[in-house]
């Protein structure tokens, strides 16, 4: 298990109880090209800072994965962990249930990515399993520091961006994993961030 010792400042306005907006109030859909879309619901998860602290200390992070970049194998610039949905912490299982009801899919895998500072990042990509489906739904909940989240058409073109804050929900759907790519670029001076990811194996 990777030792994680990070300095971060929780919000004084966020409460200690972790719960989600079951009505998805404020959710807005952004249509992309070629059958792709992104939903954004600001502040969907209440108690985001309490959940950040729970996941930061309680997740068995690491060891840091190795990834191939061109002709070299390098440490992945973030820490990760994956659960089968049934084995994930209670708040994450509850989120998966609400999201499944909303989007009509059974989320079977829940993962967390820890960006320790602004040097941690993830390059342009589409989720590998979801790329094999005609349509797929991948949901993300952001905790901690605000980091840019960008999308661009696969093969090139103008990008679009979001700045998800603590507790924000982003859902990529339709053909997004096949026809678009997404990335979290490096961001100088940024604090730690955790991204929770919900994926499904098959459409109902």
Residue frames as a rotation matrix with the C-alpha (Angstrom) as fourth column:
UNK 1
0.578 0.816 0.000 0.00
0.816 -0.578 0.000 0.00
0.000 0.000 -1.000 0.00
UNK 2
-0.215 -0.642 0.736 1.39
0.615 -0.675 -0.408 3.37
0.759 0.365 0.540 -1.06
UNK 3
-0.214 0.085 -0.973 1.87
0.886 -0.402 -0.230 5.78
-0.410 -0.912 0.011 1.84
UNK 4
-0.061 0.291 0.955 0.01
0.649 -0.715 0.260 9.03
0.759 0.635 -0.145 1.13
UNK 5
-0.048 -0.020 -0.999 0.70
0.888 -0.459 -0.034 12.11
-0.458 -0.888 0.040 3.25
UNK 6
-0.389 0.013 0.921 -0.81
0.720 -0.619 0.313 15.18
0.575 0.785 0.232 1.63
UNK 7
-0.744 0.173 -0.646 -1.60
0.355 -0.716 -0.601 18.66
-0.566 -0.676 0.471 2.90
UNK 8
-0.595 0.611 0.521 -5.02
0.468 -0.264 0.843 19.94
0.653 0.746 -0.129 1.91
UNK 9
-0.964 0.264 -0.032 -7.52
-0.160 -0.669 -0.726 22.43
-0.213 -0.694 0.687 3.24
UNK 10
-0.516 0.841 0.163 -11.15
0.854 0.492 0.168 21.29
0.061 0.226 -0.972 3.50
UNK 11
-0.436 0.477 0.763 -13.96
0.074 -0.826 0.558 23.78
0.897 0.300 0.324 2.99
UNK 12
-0.992 0.124 0.005 -15.47
-0.027 -0.177 -0.984 25.34
-0.121 -0.976 0.179 6.11
UNK 13
-0.385 0.903 -0.190 -18.88
-0.905 -0.410 -0.110 25.31
-0.178 0.130 0.975 4.41
UNK 14
-0.190 0.282 -0.940 -19.10
-0.518 0.785 0.340 21.60
0.834 0.552 -0.003 3.56
UNK 15
0.444 0.472 0.761 -20.86
-0.894 0.185 0.407 19.31
0.051 -0.862 0.504 6.03
UNK 16
-0.511 -0.727 0.459 -19.66
-0.783 0.613 0.101 15.98
-0.355 -0.308 -0.883 7.46
UNK 17
0.074 0.633 0.771 -22.56
-0.082 0.774 -0.627 13.87
-0.994 -0.017 0.109 6.09
UNK 18
-0.880 -0.403 -0.251 -21.99
-0.304 0.072 0.950 12.29
-0.364 0.913 -0.186 2.68
UNK 19
-0.019 0.899 0.438 -25.14
0.417 0.406 -0.813 12.23
-0.909 0.167 -0.382 0.54
UNK 20
-0.901 -0.283 0.327 -26.09
0.394 -0.223 0.892 12.83
-0.180 0.933 0.312 -3.06
UNK 21
-0.496 0.740 -0.454 -28.77
-0.668 -0.659 -0.344 14.84
-0.554 0.133 0.822 -4.81
UNK 22
-0.560 0.303 0.771 -31.18
0.341 0.932 -0.118 12.04
-0.755 0.197 -0.626 -5.71
UNK 23
0.536 0.843 -0.050 -33.19
0.355 -0.279 -0.892 14.41
-0.766 0.461 -0.449 -7.90
UNK 24
-0.246 -0.751 0.613 -30.17
0.929 -0.003 0.369 15.42
-0.275 0.661 0.698 -9.99
UNK 25
0.812 0.538 -0.226 -31.21
0.484 -0.837 -0.255 19.06
-0.327 0.097 -0.940 -9.73
UNK 26
0.523 -0.601 -0.605 -29.05
-0.484 -0.793 0.369 21.40
-0.702 0.100 -0.706 -11.76
UNK 27
-0.193 -0.602 0.775 -27.87
0.384 0.680 0.624 18.66
-0.903 0.418 0.100 -14.11
UNK 28
0.501 0.277 -0.820 -27.27
-0.576 -0.601 -0.555 19.95
-0.646 0.750 -0.141 -17.62
UNK 29
0.434 -0.308 0.847 -26.51
0.580 0.815 0.000 17.93
-0.690 0.491 0.532 -20.75
UNK 30
0.109 -0.509 -0.854 -23.86
-0.639 -0.694 0.332 19.13
-0.761 0.510 -0.401 -23.19
UNK 31
0.873 0.246 0.421 -24.24
0.152 0.683 -0.715 17.58
-0.463 0.688 0.559 -26.65
UNK 32
-0.207 -0.952 -0.224 -20.99
-0.334 -0.147 0.931 16.78
-0.920 0.267 -0.288 -28.44
UNK 33
-0.018 0.170 -0.985 -20.56
-1.000 -0.024 0.014 15.56
-0.021 0.985 0.170 -32.01
UNK 34
-0.433 -0.208 -0.877 -21.05
-0.563 0.823 0.082 12.05
0.704 0.529 -0.473 -33.43
UNK 35
0.358 0.754 -0.550 -23.56
-0.022 0.596 0.803 10.90
0.933 -0.276 0.230 -30.83
UNK 36
-0.411 -0.573 -0.709 -21.50
0.745 0.238 -0.624 11.79
0.526 -0.785 0.329 -27.72
UNK 37
0.439 0.535 0.722 -22.67
-0.053 -0.787 0.615 13.83
0.897 -0.308 -0.317 -24.74
UNK 38
-0.695 -0.595 -0.403 -21.58
0.444 0.086 -0.892 14.95
0.565 -0.799 0.205 -21.26
UNK 39
0.570 0.821 0.049 -23.85
0.380 -0.315 0.870 15.63
0.729 -0.477 -0.491 -18.27
UNK 40
-0.662 -0.743 0.105 -22.64
0.275 -0.370 -0.888 18.02
0.698 -0.558 0.449 -15.55
UNK 41
0.584 0.805 -0.103 -24.29
0.375 -0.154 0.914 18.36
0.720 -0.572 -0.392 -12.14
UNK 42
-0.328 -0.741 0.585 -22.47
-0.245 -0.532 -0.811 20.86
0.912 -0.410 -0.007 -9.86
UNK 43
-0.609 -0.033 0.792 -22.36
-0.779 -0.159 -0.606 19.91
0.147 -0.987 0.071 -6.19
UNK 44
0.159 0.719 -0.676 -24.13
-0.511 0.646 0.567 16.57
0.845 0.256 0.470 -6.71
UNK 45
0.152 -0.199 -0.968 -22.29
0.670 0.740 -0.047 14.99
0.726 -0.642 0.246 -3.76
UNK 46
0.595 0.058 0.802 -22.70
-0.491 -0.764 0.419 16.82
0.637 -0.642 -0.426 -0.43
UNK 47
0.802 -0.397 0.446 -20.05
-0.319 0.348 0.882 16.16
-0.505 -0.849 0.152 2.21
UNK 48
0.881 -0.448 -0.152 -17.42
0.001 0.322 -0.947 15.94
0.473 0.834 0.284 -0.52
UNK 49
0.090 -0.909 0.407 -14.57
-0.754 -0.329 -0.568 16.95
0.650 -0.256 -0.715 1.78
UNK 50
0.191 0.046 0.981 -15.50
-0.841 0.522 0.139 14.31
-0.506 -0.852 0.139 4.36
UNK 51
0.941 0.167 0.293 -15.53
0.000 0.869 -0.496 11.69
-0.338 0.466 0.817 1.59
UNK 52
0.601 -0.797 -0.054 -12.19
-0.344 -0.197 -0.918 12.96
0.721 0.571 -0.393 0.28
UNK 53
-0.078 -0.653 0.754 -10.63
-0.984 -0.071 -0.163 12.48
0.159 -0.754 -0.637 3.73
UNK 54
0.480 0.337 0.810 -12.17
-0.542 0.840 -0.028 9.00
-0.690 -0.426 0.586 4.08
UNK 55
0.994 -0.078 0.081 -10.90
0.111 0.601 -0.791 7.83
0.013 0.795 0.606 0.71
UNK 56
0.450 -0.884 0.129 -7.48
-0.599 -0.406 -0.690 9.45
0.662 0.234 -0.712 1.07
UNK 57
-0.231 -0.573 0.786 -6.76
-0.972 0.169 -0.163 7.62
-0.040 -0.802 -0.596 4.32
UNK 58
0.127 0.420 0.898 -8.73
-0.553 0.782 -0.287 4.41
-0.823 -0.461 0.332 3.76
UNK 59
0.910 0.211 -0.358 -7.95
-0.414 0.389 -0.823 3.43
-0.034 0.897 0.441 0.17
UNK 60
0.429 -0.800 0.421 -5.13
0.277 0.560 0.781 0.90
-0.860 -0.218 0.462 -0.40
UNK 61
0.810 -0.114 -0.575 -3.38
-0.514 -0.609 -0.604 3.11
-0.282 0.785 -0.552 -2.97
UNK 62
0.096 -0.890 -0.447 -0.74
-0.993 -0.055 -0.105 1.70
0.069 0.454 -0.889 -5.24
UNK 63
-0.146 -0.920 -0.364 1.78
0.480 -0.388 0.787 0.46
-0.865 -0.060 0.498 -5.86
UNK 64
0.109 0.149 -0.983 2.18
-0.561 -0.807 -0.185 3.05
-0.821 0.571 -0.004 -8.60
UNK 65
0.679 0.234 0.696 1.39
0.346 0.734 -0.584 1.45
-0.648 0.637 0.418 -11.95
UNK 66
-0.517 -0.837 -0.178 3.79
0.057 -0.241 0.969 1.43
-0.854 0.490 0.172 -14.88
UNK 67
0.672 0.739 0.044 2.54
0.146 -0.074 -0.987 2.72
-0.726 0.670 -0.158 -18.24
UNK 68
-0.204 -0.715 0.669 4.09
0.878 0.169 0.449 2.68
-0.434 0.678 0.593 -21.70
UNK 69
0.673 0.303 -0.675 4.67
-0.001 -0.912 -0.410 6.09
-0.740 0.277 -0.613 -23.24
UNK 70
0.623 -0.398 -0.673 6.03
-0.772 -0.178 -0.610 5.74
0.123 0.900 -0.418 -26.77
UNK 71
0.342 -0.548 -0.763 9.22
-0.127 0.778 -0.615 3.66
0.931 0.307 0.196 -26.38
UNK 72
-0.748 -0.612 0.256 9.54
-0.306 -0.025 -0.952 3.97
0.589 -0.791 -0.168 -22.58
UNK 73
0.191 0.745 -0.640 7.81
0.564 0.450 0.692 2.46
0.803 -0.493 -0.334 -19.54
UNK 74
-0.699 -0.399 0.593 7.30
-0.111 -0.759 -0.642 5.07
0.706 -0.515 0.486 -16.82
UNK 75
-0.776 0.467 -0.423 5.46
0.569 0.230 -0.790 5.35
-0.271 -0.854 -0.444 -13.50
UNK 76
-0.049 0.845 0.533 1.88
0.777 -0.303 0.551 6.50
0.627 0.441 -0.642 -14.05
UNK 77
-0.856 -0.384 0.346 1.62
0.142 -0.818 -0.557 10.10
0.497 -0.428 0.755 -12.75
UNK 78
-0.040 0.796 0.604 -1.25
-0.888 -0.306 0.343 9.36
0.458 -0.523 0.719 -10.31
UNK 79
-0.942 -0.167 0.291 -2.29
-0.298 0.816 -0.496 6.65
-0.155 -0.554 -0.818 -7.84
UNK 80
-0.234 0.880 -0.414 -5.25
-0.780 0.084 0.620 4.36
0.580 0.468 0.667 -8.46
UNK 81
-0.889 0.066 0.452 -7.41
-0.206 0.825 -0.526 1.65
-0.408 -0.561 -0.720 -6.94
UNK 82
-0.439 0.764 -0.472 -10.35
-0.660 0.082 0.747 -0.39
0.609 0.640 0.469 -8.27
UNK 83
-0.693 0.340 0.635 -13.15
-0.369 0.589 -0.719 -2.28
-0.619 -0.733 -0.283 -6.55
UNK 84
-0.674 0.739 0.021 -15.92
0.519 0.452 0.726 -4.52
0.526 0.500 -0.688 -7.77
UNK 85
-0.295 0.577 0.762 -19.00
-0.347 -0.808 0.477 -2.43
0.890 -0.124 0.439 -6.94
UNK 86
0.664 0.632 -0.399 -20.12
0.090 0.463 0.882 -4.84
0.742 -0.622 0.250 -4.21
UNK 87
0.277 -0.664 -0.694 -16.78
0.936 0.350 0.038 -4.42
0.218 -0.660 0.719 -2.40
UNK 88
-0.360 -0.432 0.827 -16.54
0.363 -0.881 -0.302 -0.62
0.859 0.192 0.474 -2.54
UNK 89
-0.962 0.005 -0.273 -17.04
0.252 -0.364 -0.896 1.67
-0.104 -0.931 0.349 0.50
UNK 90
-0.275 0.959 -0.071 -20.68
0.809 0.191 -0.557 2.29
-0.520 -0.210 -0.828 1.42
UNK 91
0.078 0.371 -0.925 -20.93
-0.118 -0.918 -0.378 5.88
-0.990 0.138 -0.028 0.08
UNK 92
-0.669 -0.396 -0.629 -19.60
-0.648 -0.105 0.755 4.78
-0.364 0.912 -0.186 -3.31
UNK 93
-0.879 0.430 0.206 -22.01
0.470 0.854 0.222 1.84
-0.080 0.292 -0.953 -3.53
UNK 94
-0.013 0.905 -0.424 -24.89
0.581 -0.339 -0.740 4.23
-0.814 -0.256 -0.522 -2.76
UNK 95
-0.161 -0.114 -0.980 -23.71
-0.561 -0.806 0.186 6.57
-0.812 0.580 0.066 -5.53
UNK 96
-0.963 -0.240 -0.125 -23.50
-0.241 0.551 0.799 3.66
-0.122 0.799 -0.589 -7.98
UNK 97
-0.546 0.825 0.146 -27.09
0.749 0.559 -0.356 2.73
-0.375 -0.086 -0.923 -7.17
UNK 98
0.205 0.621 -0.757 -28.43
0.168 -0.784 -0.598 6.24
-0.964 -0.005 -0.265 -7.74
UNK 99
-0.376 -0.430 -0.821 -26.46
-0.705 -0.442 0.555 6.63
-0.601 0.787 -0.137 -10.96
UNK 100
-0.975 0.022 0.222 -27.61
0.133 0.856 0.499 3.24
-0.179 0.516 -0.837 -12.20
UNK 101
-0.141 0.989 -0.035 -31.24
0.732 0.080 -0.677 4.18
-0.667 -0.121 -0.735 -11.64
UNK 102
0.201 0.189 -0.961 -30.76
-0.239 -0.942 -0.236 7.45
-0.950 0.278 -0.144 -13.50
UNK 103
-0.205 -0.466 -0.860 -28.87
-0.907 -0.240 0.346 6.10
-0.368 0.851 -0.374 -16.50
UNK 104
0.720 0.688 -0.090 -30.31
-0.670 0.655 -0.350 2.59
-0.182 0.313 0.932 -16.81
UNK 105
0.255 -0.696 -0.672 -27.05
-0.300 0.603 -0.739 0.67
0.919 0.390 -0.055 -16.44
UNK 106
0.983 -0.026 -0.180 -25.61
0.174 0.427 0.887 -1.49
0.054 -0.904 0.425 -13.67
UNK 107
0.433 -0.880 0.197 -22.29
-0.718 -0.469 -0.514 0.02
0.545 0.081 -0.835 -12.59
UNK 108
0.927 -0.045 -0.372 -20.15
0.156 0.949 0.275 -3.02
0.341 -0.313 0.887 -11.78
UNK 109
0.053 -0.970 -0.237 -16.75
0.951 0.121 -0.284 -1.37
0.305 -0.211 0.929 -11.21
UNK 110
0.982 0.160 0.095 -15.82
0.117 -0.928 0.353 1.61
0.145 -0.336 -0.931 -9.07
UNK 111
0.148 -0.989 -0.030 -12.36
0.915 0.149 -0.376 3.15
0.376 0.028 0.926 -9.22
UNK 112
0.916 0.024 -0.400 -10.57
0.207 -0.883 0.422 6.06
-0.343 -0.469 -0.814 -7.59
UNK 113
0.273 -0.844 0.462 -7.71
0.763 -0.102 -0.638 8.10
0.585 0.527 0.616 -9.00
UNK 114
0.691 -0.136 -0.710 -5.56
0.522 -0.585 0.620 10.28
-0.500 -0.799 -0.333 -6.73
UNK 115
0.396 -0.571 0.719 -3.85
0.491 -0.530 -0.691 13.29
0.776 0.627 0.070 -8.27
UNK 116
0.196 -0.356 -0.914 -1.43
0.980 0.044 0.194 14.19
-0.029 -0.933 0.358 -5.49
UNK 117
-0.105 -0.216 -0.971 -0.55
0.197 -0.961 0.192 17.63
-0.975 -0.171 0.143 -6.88
UNK 118
0.583 0.413 -0.700 -0.52
-0.476 -0.524 -0.706 19.55
-0.658 0.745 -0.109 -10.15
UNK 119
-0.413 -0.807 -0.423 2.23
-0.868 0.208 0.451 17.34
-0.276 0.553 -0.786 -11.58
UNK 120
-0.686 0.275 0.674 -0.05
0.219 0.961 -0.169 14.29
-0.694 0.032 -0.719 -11.58
UNK 121
-0.223 0.553 -0.803 -2.14
-0.859 -0.501 -0.106 14.02
-0.461 0.666 0.587 -14.74
UNK 122
-0.090 0.157 0.983 -3.64
0.357 0.927 -0.115 11.67
-0.930 0.341 -0.139 -17.31
UNK 123
-0.855 -0.359 -0.376 -3.07
-0.214 -0.416 0.884 12.00
-0.473 0.836 0.278 -21.06
UNK 124
-0.165 0.811 -0.562 -5.70
-0.979 -0.204 -0.007 11.94
-0.120 0.549 0.827 -23.83
UNK 125
-0.995 -0.102 -0.011 -7.55
-0.103 0.989 0.110 8.62
0.000 0.111 -0.994 -23.95
UNK 126
0.054 0.997 -0.046 -10.90
-0.832 0.070 0.551 6.85
0.552 0.009 0.834 -24.14
UNK 127
0.003 -0.040 0.999 -11.74
-0.835 0.550 0.024 4.20
-0.550 -0.834 -0.032 -21.56
UNK 128
-0.797 -0.515 -0.315 -10.54
-0.598 0.599 0.533 0.88
-0.086 0.613 -0.786 -23.00
UNK 129
-0.774 0.545 0.322 -13.49
0.444 0.830 -0.337 -1.35
-0.451 -0.118 -0.885 -22.07
UNK 130
0.108 0.887 -0.449 -16.04
0.153 -0.461 -0.874 1.30
-0.982 0.026 -0.185 -22.97
UNK 131
-0.340 -0.296 -0.893 -14.44
-0.770 -0.457 0.445 1.79
-0.539 0.839 -0.072 -26.41
UNK 132
-0.997 -0.065 0.036 -15.55
-0.038 0.864 0.502 -1.74
-0.064 0.500 -0.864 -27.31
UNK 133
-0.307 0.952 0.003 -19.24
0.696 0.226 -0.682 -0.84
-0.649 -0.207 -0.732 -26.79
UNK 134
-0.182 0.346 0.920 -21.44
0.845 -0.424 0.327 0.98
0.503 0.837 -0.215 -29.29
UNK 135
0.242 0.243 0.939 -22.55
-0.288 -0.907 0.309 3.26
0.927 -0.345 -0.149 -26.45
UNK 136
-0.135 -0.332 -0.933 -21.31
0.806 0.512 -0.299 3.42
0.577 -0.792 0.199 -22.87
UNK 137
0.723 0.367 0.586 -21.83
-0.071 -0.804 0.590 5.47
0.688 -0.468 -0.555 -19.73
UNK 138
-0.179 -0.810 -0.559 -18.91
0.811 0.199 -0.550 6.49
0.556 -0.552 0.621 -17.51
UNK 139
0.794 0.514 0.323 -19.68
0.203 -0.726 0.656 8.63
0.572 -0.456 -0.682 -14.46
UNK 140
-0.341 -0.931 -0.130 -17.11
0.622 -0.120 -0.774 10.68
0.705 -0.345 0.620 -12.52
UNK 141
0.883 0.463 -0.078 -17.39
0.363 -0.569 0.737 12.43
0.297 -0.680 -0.671 -9.15
UNK 142
0.008 -0.918 0.395 -14.67
0.286 -0.377 -0.881 14.97
0.958 0.120 0.259 -8.35
UNK 143
0.870 0.153 -0.468 -13.34
0.488 -0.130 0.863 15.58
0.071 -0.980 -0.188 -4.83
UNK 144
0.118 -0.884 -0.453 -10.68
0.783 -0.197 0.590 17.97
-0.610 -0.424 0.669 -3.57
UNK 145
-0.466 -0.450 -0.762 -8.92
0.023 -0.867 0.498 20.53
-0.885 0.214 0.414 -5.74
UNK 146
0.723 0.652 -0.230 -10.44
-0.137 -0.190 -0.972 21.96
-0.677 0.734 -0.048 -8.90
UNK 147
-0.485 -0.857 0.175 -8.63
0.017 0.190 0.982 20.60
-0.874 0.479 -0.077 -11.97
UNK 148
-0.161 0.410 -0.898 -9.39
-0.940 -0.340 0.014 21.11
-0.300 0.846 0.440 -15.67
UNK 149
-0.241 0.178 0.954 -11.14
0.216 0.968 -0.126 18.18
-0.946 0.176 -0.272 -17.36
UNK 150
-0.251 0.025 -0.968 -10.90
-0.780 -0.597 0.187 18.36
-0.573 0.802 0.169 -21.14
UNK 151
0.193 0.358 0.914 -12.44
0.351 0.844 -0.405 16.48
-0.916 0.399 0.037 -24.06
UNK 152
-0.294 -0.256 -0.921 -11.57
-0.750 -0.536 0.388 16.50
-0.593 0.805 -0.034 -27.77
UNK 153
0.767 0.576 -0.282 -12.79
-0.618 0.548 -0.564 14.57
-0.170 0.607 0.776 -30.83
UNK 154
0.334 -0.639 0.693 -10.89
0.188 0.766 0.615 11.38
-0.924 -0.075 0.376 -31.51
UNK 155
0.208 -0.356 0.911 -8.49
0.972 0.175 -0.154 12.14
-0.105 0.918 0.382 -34.34
UNK 156
-0.791 -0.605 -0.095 -8.21
0.602 -0.796 0.054 15.83
-0.109 -0.015 0.994 -33.53
UNK 157
-0.009 0.774 0.634 -10.29
0.567 -0.518 0.640 18.98
0.824 0.365 -0.434 -33.38
UNK 158
-0.301 -0.051 0.952 -11.26
-0.488 -0.850 -0.200 21.74
0.819 -0.525 0.231 -30.99
UNK 159
-0.672 0.007 -0.741 -11.47
0.547 0.679 -0.490 20.68
0.500 -0.734 -0.460 -27.34
UNK 160
0.306 0.742 0.596 -14.08
-0.226 -0.552 0.803 21.53
0.925 -0.380 -0.001 -24.72
UNK 161
-0.674 -0.678 -0.294 -13.43
0.178 0.237 -0.955 21.81
0.717 -0.696 -0.039 -21.01
UNK 162
0.647 0.762 -0.023 -14.99
0.162 -0.107 0.981 21.65
0.745 -0.638 -0.193 -17.57
UNK 163
-0.515 -0.735 0.441 -13.70
-0.374 -0.270 -0.887 22.76
0.771 -0.622 -0.135 -14.17
UNK 164
0.363 0.746 -0.558 -15.36
0.207 0.519 0.829 20.28
0.909 -0.416 0.034 -11.81
UNK 165
-0.227 -0.361 0.904 -15.33
-0.762 -0.512 -0.396 21.37
0.606 -0.779 -0.159 -8.18
UNK 166
-0.962 -0.182 0.204 -15.72
-0.273 0.686 -0.675 19.28
-0.017 -0.705 -0.709 -5.01
UNK 167
-0.446 0.820 0.360 -18.77
0.041 0.420 -0.906 17.05
-0.894 -0.389 -0.221 -5.32
UNK 168
-0.036 0.426 -0.904 -19.40
-0.900 -0.406 -0.155 17.77
-0.433 0.808 0.399 -9.00
UNK 169
0.108 0.177 0.978 -20.71
0.198 0.960 -0.196 14.95
-0.974 0.215 0.068 -11.19
UNK 170
-0.213 -0.146 -0.966 -19.64
-0.919 -0.306 0.248 14.47
-0.332 0.941 -0.069 -14.82
UNK 171
0.149 0.303 0.941 -21.17
0.056 0.948 -0.314 11.70
-0.987 0.099 0.124 -16.91
UNK 172
-0.551 -0.363 -0.751 -19.84
-0.748 -0.183 0.638 10.81
-0.369 0.914 -0.171 -20.36
UNK 173
-0.057 0.649 0.759 -22.35
-0.010 0.760 -0.650 8.94
-0.998 -0.045 -0.037 -22.48
UNK 174
0.835 0.388 -0.389 -23.44
-0.416 -0.017 -0.909 7.88
-0.360 0.921 0.147 -25.93
UNK 175
0.838 -0.543 0.057 -20.45
0.418 0.572 -0.706 7.27
0.351 0.615 0.706 -28.18
UNK 176
0.871 -0.449 0.202 -18.14
-0.488 -0.839 0.239 9.46
0.062 -0.306 -0.950 -26.07
UNK 177
0.395 -0.776 0.492 -15.55
-0.303 0.396 0.867 6.77
-0.867 -0.492 -0.078 -25.28
UNK 178
0.241 -0.274 0.931 -15.26
0.776 0.631 -0.016 5.77
-0.583 0.726 0.365 -28.96
UNK 179
0.452 0.074 0.889 -15.50
0.806 -0.461 -0.372 9.12
0.382 0.884 -0.268 -30.73
UNK 180
0.693 -0.256 0.674 -13.96
-0.369 -0.929 0.025 11.49
0.620 -0.266 -0.738 -28.16
UNK 181
-0.063 -0.750 -0.658 -10.96
0.670 0.457 -0.585 11.47
0.740 -0.478 0.473 -25.82
UNK 182
0.884 0.314 0.346 -10.59
-0.036 -0.694 0.719 13.04
0.466 -0.648 -0.602 -22.38
UNK 183
-0.086 -0.973 -0.216 -7.65
0.601 0.123 -0.790 14.16
0.795 -0.198 0.574 -20.24
UNK 184
0.940 0.129 -0.316 -6.69
0.331 -0.568 0.754 15.81
-0.083 -0.813 -0.576 -16.96
UNK 185
0.442 -0.823 0.356 -3.68
0.286 -0.247 -0.926 18.01
0.850 0.511 0.127 -17.86
UNK 186
-0.294 -0.651 -0.700 -0.95
0.935 -0.043 -0.353 19.10
0.200 -0.758 0.621 -15.49
UNK 187
0.583 0.542 0.606 -1.80
0.328 -0.839 0.435 22.21
0.743 -0.055 -0.667 -13.50
UNK 188
-0.449 -0.893 0.036 0.94
0.354 -0.215 -0.910 24.13
0.820 -0.396 0.413 -11.70
UNK 189
-0.856 -0.036 0.516 0.24
-0.403 -0.579 -0.709 24.74
0.324 -0.815 0.481 -8.03
UNK 190
0.117 0.978 -0.173 -2.90
-0.590 0.208 0.780 22.58
0.799 0.011 0.601 -7.86
UNK 191
-0.310 -0.127 0.942 -3.74
-0.922 0.283 -0.265 20.73
-0.233 -0.951 -0.204 -4.66
UNK 192
-0.959 -0.108 0.261 -4.69
-0.083 0.991 0.108 17.06
-0.270 0.082 -0.959 -4.29
UNK 193
-0.147 0.923 -0.357 -7.76
-0.987 -0.162 -0.013 15.71
-0.070 0.350 0.934 -6.09
UNK 194
-0.758 0.043 0.650 -9.60
-0.005 0.997 -0.072 12.38
-0.652 -0.058 -0.756 -6.12
UNK 195
-0.369 0.654 -0.660 -11.73
-0.916 -0.139 0.376 11.31
0.154 0.743 0.651 -9.09
UNK 196
-0.413 0.355 0.839 -14.28
-0.225 0.852 -0.472 8.53
-0.882 -0.384 -0.272 -8.45
UNK 197
-0.614 0.134 -0.777 -15.18
-0.783 0.014 0.621 6.56
0.094 0.991 0.097 -11.58
UNK 198
-0.086 0.692 0.717 -18.21
-0.345 0.654 -0.673 4.35
-0.935 -0.305 0.183 -12.16
UNK 199
-0.593 -0.169 -0.787 -18.20
-0.805 0.151 0.574 1.90
0.022 0.974 -0.226 -15.09
UNK 200
0.396 0.745 0.537 -20.50
-0.621 0.648 -0.441 -0.82
-0.676 -0.158 0.719 -16.32
UNK 201
-0.582 -0.630 0.514 -19.67
-0.114 0.689 0.715 -4.05
-0.805 0.358 -0.473 -18.11
UNK 202
-0.781 0.401 0.479 -22.80
0.618 0.379 0.689 -4.41
0.095 0.834 -0.544 -20.25
UNK 203
-0.760 0.639 0.116 -25.80
-0.622 -0.768 0.155 -2.36
0.189 0.046 0.981 -21.20
UNK 204
-0.528 0.677 0.514 -29.17
-0.108 0.546 -0.831 -3.62
-0.843 -0.494 -0.215 -19.95
